[in-house]
Amino acid sequence: MYRLKTDQPLKKDVTYISPQAPLAQAILFHKVGEEIEYLSPGGPVIVKILKIY
């Protein structure tokens, strides 16, 4: 699970990503269940949105 970094306190069991990160930019405006392909620094990656809080 990834969580976008916000002003809320950090939790130790969660991986945070910057809102400017390629993954964060790729998932903006998408919905639960959608698969998104984006270009990561290591090459193309496909991710599926499982849950939005």
Secondary structure, DSSP 8 states (H G I E B T S, - for coil): -EEE--SS---TTSEEE-TTSHHHHHHTT--TT-EEEEEETTEEEEEE-----
